[in-house]
Amino acid sequence: MKAVLLKAAKTPLVLENVPDPVPGPGEAVARVLACGAGLTVHHARAGRVRVDYPRILGHEIAGEIVAVGTGVTSVQRGDGVTAYFYLTCGQCHWCRIDRETLCENFRGYVGREVDGGYAEYIKLRADAFIKIPEGLDWRKYPAEAGVVCDAIATPLKVTRKARLMPTDVVAVFGAGGGLGVHMLKVARWAHARKVIAVDVMASKFEACIKAGADATVDASSGDVPQQLLELTGGKGIDVAIDFVSNAATLESALGALGKGGRLVTLGGSGARFTADPGDMLRKEVEILGSRYASKEEVRESLELAARGDVWPLVSEKVPLAQAEAIHQQLEKGLITGRAALMMQ
């Protein structure tokens, strides 16, 4: 099969022919139609996260099951599927209560610890595949069906983590990125009273408005907390969702929170930031961390897309051979929404 391989950190992706995968006991193989390319994948390409080389990246797949190993009953040949990004045990306390992102026996990620979807076929444990509902035409819209498992599921979890209400004013930091744009869509679907897009690239604001933002804040042009306070009549925002999560964005988000405000951080920078305990006490603000989504939230997100409630934005669709070119654009922040590699 054709596959795109990452052979070392910070090196170009290369297209090669590799052996077709064969399912073992408890495993299944899917023919990949499309695989999303986002920053989560790019962190491995850029050397910001460790993988064992060579590795086939990618996890946001839409595919069709073509072979199953012995003992597999959860999927069968012909099923349309996507993949669950986390490699979890399914047996521990956290998995049993639908909080798989906290799995006690976590084994890593699809596209990092095991080969992913930048290939014509992908082999995973059968329970890592999630069926795509009948109402979502994955053959006609493979790129959109593939990215739902992350681009929609992650924001859906955030709305619950933040207890987002129709009375809330929500600000999304990094709103022009692959998750940010979809967070705007999901916040609008959740009937937030006002949705504000915050980004350093004003060129992405038109897409943010189309995705559901009521207002925009150019973070490169001045004091972000002050701009957000002005947009809320001095009351502050109710929910800040930070997909950048460096010290500057986290401190700006905290500074803009009003009474009872909630800050949800999802960025991977790992930077420390300063919070004023007295201000947190007086306003009863909350700082919350959120990772990916549960399997059930992925299923629910697929249903949302199937009903047309929230439809993903895939702005770039390119052949598998152009994977490196797409990652060059990701590195420069030039992709709005999601990009996808198409296998046909």
Legacy VTK file of the C-alpha trace (Angstrom):
# vtk DataFile Version 3.0
C-alpha trace
ASCII
DATASET POLYDATA
POINTS 344 float
0.000 0.000 0.000
0.985 3.651 -0.337
1.767 5.380 2.940
3.305 8.637 4.108
6.111 8.032 6.611
7.788 10.265 9.164
11.313 8.857 9.476
12.827 11.335 11.924
11.869 14.455 13.853
11.698 17.673 11.846
12.217 15.908 8.526
9.932 15.960 5.480
7.216 13.341 5.176
7.910 10.797 2.445
5.557 8.696 0.329
6.543 5.032 0.066
5.116 1.603 -0.625
4.847 -0.556 2.503
3.244 -3.954 3.180
-0.528 -4.063 3.559
-1.556 -4.593 7.206
-3.058 -7.943 8.221
-5.378 -8.102 11.261
-4.442 -10.293 14.183
-6.821 -11.542 16.888
-9.041 -8.706 18.114
-7.900 -6.374 15.313
-9.479 -4.970 12.167
-8.216 -3.286 9.000
-9.968 -0.379 7.287
-9.438 1.020 3.829
-8.845 4.742 4.365
-10.786 7.182 2.183
-9.565 10.377 3.864
-7.547 11.459 6.882
-7.585 14.867 8.514
-4.374 16.841 8.909
-4.357 19.168 11.904
-1.975 20.608 14.467
-2.290 17.571 16.738
-0.749 15.504 13.945
1.698 18.241 13.021
3.234 18.293 16.510
4.763 14.893 15.689
5.926 16.055 12.240
7.515 19.128 13.859
9.318 17.093 16.532
7.317 18.536 19.432
6.122 15.106 20.538
7.988 11.813 20.521
7.151 8.928 18.190
8.980 5.735 17.260
10.341 6.094 13.741
9.391 5.343 11.062
5.762 6.136 11.782
2.606 6.639 9.730
0.859 9.679 11.228
-2.819 10.639 11.279
-5.947 9.619 13.170
-8.950 11.560 11.795
-10.004 8.892 9.339
-13.067 7.923 7.400
-12.733 4.383 6.124
-14.375 1.074 5.376
-13.645 -2.134 7.261
-12.138 -4.657 4.828
-10.824 -7.381 7.150
-11.275 -8.512 10.750
-9.271 -10.832 12.969
-10.542 -13.672 15.078
-12.840 -12.781 17.943
-13.977 -9.466 16.462
-17.708 -8.752 16.709
-17.853 -4.961 17.112
-17.259 -4.252 13.407
-17.631 -6.202 10.190
-16.606 -5.883 6.568
-18.347 -3.000 4.851
-18.824 -0.867 7.985
-18.006 2.809 7.635
-15.752 3.822 10.518
-13.644 6.514 12.070
-10.967 6.026 14.737
-10.748 6.910 18.410
-7.482 8.825 18.873
-6.557 7.465 22.319
-5.423 3.871 22.858
-7.349 2.940 25.993
-8.025 -0.272 27.883
-11.813 -0.172 28.053
-11.740 -1.897 31.454
-10.535 0.581 34.099
-12.734 2.834 36.237
-12.372 5.827 33.910
-13.121 3.865 30.747
-16.192 2.307 32.341
-17.669 5.724 33.213
-17.086 7.170 29.712
-14.014 9.211 30.647
-11.507 7.354 28.499
-9.126 10.303 28.316
-8.156 9.503 31.928
-7.593 5.775 31.252
-5.406 4.178 33.929
-3.789 1.926 31.327
-3.365 4.525 28.587
-1.115 3.206 25.806
-0.660 6.301 23.658
-2.190 7.598 20.467
-3.158 6.445 17.002
-0.546 7.842 14.622
2.118 8.001 17.328
2.420 4.722 19.228
0.783 2.786 16.382
0.592 3.562 12.673
-2.190 5.896 11.665
-4.248 7.001 8.703
-1.791 8.653 6.309
-2.015 5.463 4.263
-4.364 3.467 2.080
-5.100 1.061 4.951
-5.002 1.236 8.749
-4.912 -1.590 11.306
-6.142 -1.033 14.866
-7.664 -2.949 17.708
-11.260 -3.389 16.669
-12.560 -1.437 19.672
-10.614 1.618 18.474
-12.902 1.890 15.451
-16.183 3.781 15.856
-18.978 3.199 13.378
-20.200 6.157 11.351
-24.012 6.489 11.553
-26.083 5.785 8.466
-27.208 9.393 8.140
-23.655 10.601 7.515
-22.619 9.819 3.930
-18.973 8.940 4.519
-18.477 7.803 0.940
-19.605 11.166 -0.453
-18.017 13.275 2.308
-15.042 11.238 3.590
-12.943 14.256 4.601
-15.740 15.810 6.650
-16.735 12.477 8.206
-13.127 11.825 9.163
-12.401 15.088 10.975
-15.587 14.964 13.094
-13.910 12.585 15.578
-11.624 15.412 16.730
-12.723 18.743 15.259
-16.318 18.445 16.494
-15.958 15.975 19.377
-13.328 18.019 21.217
-15.433 21.235 21.231
-18.527 19.257 22.198
-16.740 18.047 25.323
-15.645 21.630 26.075
-19.243 22.870 26.088
-19.979 20.340 28.839
-16.770 20.908 30.754
-17.450 24.665 30.780
-21.180 24.151 31.515
-21.902 26.479 28.624
-25.323 28.123 28.923
-27.460 30.139 26.478
-26.858 33.172 28.713
-23.060 32.949 28.362
-20.637 35.163 26.465
-17.869 32.922 25.112
-14.424 33.918 23.847
-12.376 31.423 21.826
-8.612 31.995 21.790
-6.952 30.651 18.664
-10.314 30.864 16.942
-8.889 30.679 13.427
-7.265 27.298 13.945
-8.574 23.854 13.176
-10.201 23.377 16.565
-10.966 27.051 17.144
-13.202 27.445 14.092
-15.149 24.349 15.082
-15.428 25.583 18.664
-17.173 28.656 17.268
-19.589 26.402 15.386
-20.320 24.251 18.434
-20.705 27.272 20.745
-23.235 28.704 18.298
-25.018 25.324 18.153
-25.116 25.370 21.990
-26.929 28.757 21.783
-24.264 30.849 23.525
-25.548 34.410 23.871
-22.459 35.876 22.242
-19.406 34.239 20.661
-16.153 36.176 20.298
-13.227 35.012 18.145
-9.733 35.917 19.368
-6.745 35.390 17.069
-3.522 37.023 15.932
-4.332 36.545 12.236
-7.025 39.003 11.175
-7.100 37.310 7.759
-9.015 34.431 9.393
-11.769 36.578 10.881
-14.079 36.282 7.871
-14.087 32.506 8.316
-14.663 32.979 12.051
-17.725 35.121 11.405
-19.076 32.523 8.982
-18.471 29.842 11.617
-20.636 31.680 14.133
-18.607 34.443 15.802
-20.528 37.616 16.636
-17.379 39.676 17.119
-13.616 39.403 16.682
-10.585 40.525 18.675
-7.232 40.997 16.980
-4.802 39.800 19.655
-1.873 41.368 17.795
-3.270 44.886 17.998
-3.542 45.619 21.693
-4.737 44.734 25.175
-6.913 41.642 24.738
-8.610 41.739 28.186
-9.499 45.388 27.657
-10.968 44.668 24.215
-13.054 41.835 25.666
-14.242 43.988 28.536
-15.312 46.670 26.063
-17.264 44.092 24.043
-19.102 42.999 27.204
-19.871 46.431 28.614
-17.273 45.973 31.346
-18.848 42.776 32.739
-16.286 40.348 31.334
-16.782 37.072 29.554
-18.425 34.005 31.059
-16.364 31.335 29.303
-12.837 31.539 27.867
-11.689 28.609 25.724
-7.962 28.650 25.016
-6.565 26.479 22.223
-3.202 28.297 22.336
-2.574 28.139 26.084
0.680 29.999 26.367
1.288 32.359 29.261
0.038 35.400 27.345
-3.255 33.868 26.205
-4.030 32.206 29.542
-3.379 35.389 31.501
-5.420 37.414 29.001
-8.289 34.952 29.298
-8.215 35.105 33.099
-8.070 38.867 33.019
-11.174 39.032 30.862
-13.333 36.677 32.944
-16.309 38.164 34.720
-17.930 36.915 37.906
-18.401 33.142 37.897
-16.281 32.860 34.746
-14.741 29.603 33.549
-11.450 29.195 31.689
-10.927 25.960 29.763
-7.403 25.238 28.563
-6.705 22.720 25.796
-3.381 23.905 24.404
-0.245 21.836 24.587
2.427 24.466 25.204
2.916 23.482 28.842
3.818 27.070 29.741
3.386 28.253 33.302
1.259 31.340 33.857
0.342 33.689 36.681
-3.085 33.780 38.290
-4.207 36.173 41.023
-5.734 34.042 43.831
-7.491 37.061 45.302
-9.149 37.895 42.000
-10.133 34.249 41.546
-11.671 34.263 45.022
-13.589 37.504 44.597
-15.057 36.499 41.243
-15.307 32.749 41.961
-13.656 31.927 38.650
-12.670 28.394 37.631
-9.688 27.048 35.660
-10.438 23.768 33.897
-8.343 21.400 31.828
-9.848 19.368 29.006
-8.423 16.544 26.881
-9.926 15.324 23.619
-13.322 13.581 24.060
-14.895 10.324 25.176
-15.932 7.627 22.710
-19.538 8.497 23.414
-18.867 12.165 22.618
-17.313 11.087 19.316
-20.461 9.097 18.547
-22.658 12.045 19.505
-20.573 14.352 17.291
-21.022 12.010 14.348
-24.776 12.170 14.977
-24.632 15.980 15.041
-22.934 15.967 11.656
-25.364 13.346 10.320
-28.292 15.613 11.254
-26.558 18.670 9.825
-26.548 20.445 13.196
-22.791 21.098 13.010
-20.903 20.532 9.774
-17.085 20.510 9.778
-15.033 22.960 7.733
-12.427 21.209 5.584
-10.806 23.983 3.586
-8.035 21.953 1.913
-8.373 18.505 0.325
-5.230 17.166 -1.329
-3.858 13.801 -2.496
-1.778 11.702 -0.094
1.387 12.650 -1.984
0.934 16.294 -0.927
1.069 15.569 2.816
4.360 17.400 3.320
3.089 20.497 1.505
0.023 20.601 3.767
2.211 20.295 6.862
4.332 23.200 5.659
1.147 25.278 5.568
0.151 24.053 9.040
3.520 25.126 10.414
2.893 28.659 9.131
-0.683 28.777 10.461
-2.132 29.125 6.983
-4.905 26.523 7.251
-8.339 27.707 8.349
-10.451 24.882 9.705
-9.112 21.469 8.741
-7.096 20.026 5.869
-7.490 16.432 4.717
-5.492 13.919 2.721
-7.562 12.057 0.159
-6.664 8.510 -0.796
-8.507 8.534 -4.118
LINES 1 345
344 0 1 2 3 4 5 6 7 8 9 10 11 12 13 14 15 16 17 18 19 20 21 22 23 24 25 26 27 28 29 30 31 32 33 34 35 36 37 38 39 40 41 42 43 44 45 46 47 48 49 50 51 52 53 54 55 56 57 58 59 60 61 62 63 64 65 66 67 68 69 70 71 72 73 74 75 76 77 78 79 80 81 82 83 84 85 86 87 88 89 90 91 92 93 94 95 96 97 98 99 100 101 102 103 104 105 106 107 108 109 110 111 112 113 114 115 116 117 118 119 120 121 122 123 124 125 126 127 128 129 130 131 132 133 134 135 136 137 138 139 140 141 142 143 144 145 146 147 148 149 150 151 152 153 154 155 156 157 158 159 160 161 162 163 164 165 166 167 168 169 170 171 172 173 174 175 176 177 178 179 180 181 182 183 184 185 186 187 188 189 190 191 192 193 194 195 196 197 198 199 200 201 202 203 204 205 206 207 208 209 210 211 212 213 214 215 216 217 218 219 220 221 222 223 224 225 226 227 228 229 230 231 232 233 234 235 236 237 238 239 240 241 242 243 244 245 246 247 248 249 250 251 252 253 254 255 256 257 258 259 260 261 262 263 264 265 266 267 268 269 270 271 272 273 274 275 276 277 278 279 280 281 282 283 284 285 286 287 288 289 290 291 292 293 294 295 296 297 298 299 300 301 302 303 304 305 306 307 308 309 310 311 312 313 314 315 316 317 318 319 320 321 322 323 324 325 326 327 328 329 330 331 332 333 334 335 336 337 338 339 340 341 342 343
